[in-house]
Amino acid sequence: MEHYEAFLRSKNWLDIDLDSRYINVNHPYSILISEDEGQITLRGNTGFDNGQNGDEIFTFNSLKELQEWFENNIGE
């Protein structure tokens, strides 16, 4: 999962609480890393819980999938 974390940090997504929930104040999403499942989940960020209870939008199983989503949807 280290590659996921480096990629997210390079896009200014931060894990403020150090609990594998990444947010970027410029986007309405949060990204949760599940090391046990080997997945990354994109969720809606409700604003006060950094996506813990937000609706699941996408699940990525590889760094390539996550990178493609960023390019196609965020333009980064």
C-alpha positions in Angstrom: 0.0 0.0 0.0 3.0 2.3 0.2 2.7 3.2 -3.5 -0.9 4.3 -3.0 0.1 6.5 -0.1 2.9 8.2 -2.1 0.6 8.7 -5.0 -2.1 10.3 -2.9 0.4 12.6 -1.1 1.7 13.7 -4.5 -1.8 14.9 -5.3 -2.1 16.8 -2.0 -4.4 14.2 -0.4 -3.5 14.0 3.3 -4.2 11.5 6.1 -4.7 14.0 8.8 -5.9 11.6 11.5 -3.3 8.9 10.5 -6.1 6.3 10.1 -5.8 5.7 6.3 -8.5 8.2 5.4 -7.2 10.7 2.9 -8.8 14.0 2.2 -8.2 17.0 0.0 -10.0 20.2 1.0 -10.5 21.0 -2.7 -12.5 17.9 -3.4 -15.8 16.5 -2.1 -14.4 13.0 -1.6 -12.4 11.0 0.8 -10.2 8.1 0.0 -9.9 5.2 2.4 -7.1 2.6 2.2 -7.9 -0.9 3.4 -4.6 -2.7 3.8 -6.4 -5.9 4.9 -8.5 -6.1 1.7 -5.9 -4.5 -0.6 -8.4 -1.9 -1.8 -8.9 1.8 -2.0 -12.4 3.2 -1.6 -13.6 6.6 -2.8 -16.4 7.9 -0.7 -18.3 11.1 -0.4 -16.9 13.3 2.3 -19.7 14.4 4.7 -17.5 17.2 6.0 -17.1 16.2 9.6 -16.0 12.5 9.6 -13.5 12.5 6.6 -15.6 10.0 4.7 -16.0 7.4 7.4 -19.8 7.4 6.9 -19.9 8.7 3.4 -21.5 6.8 0.5 -19.1 4.5 -1.4 -18.6 5.8 -4.9 -15.8 3.6 -6.3 -13.5 0.8 -5.2 -10.1 0.5 -6.8 -8.0 -2.7 -6.8 -4.8 -1.3 -8.2 -2.8 1.8 -8.3 -3.3 2.0 -12.1 -7.1 2.1 -11.6 -6.8 4.9 -9.1 -4.4 6.9 -11.4 -6.8 6.5 -14.4 -9.7 7.7 -12.3 -7.8 10.8 -11.2 -6.8 11.5 -14.8 -10.4 11.1 -16.2 -12.3 12.7 -13.3 -10.1 15.2 -11.6 -7.7 16.0 -14.3 -4.6 15.4 -12.2 
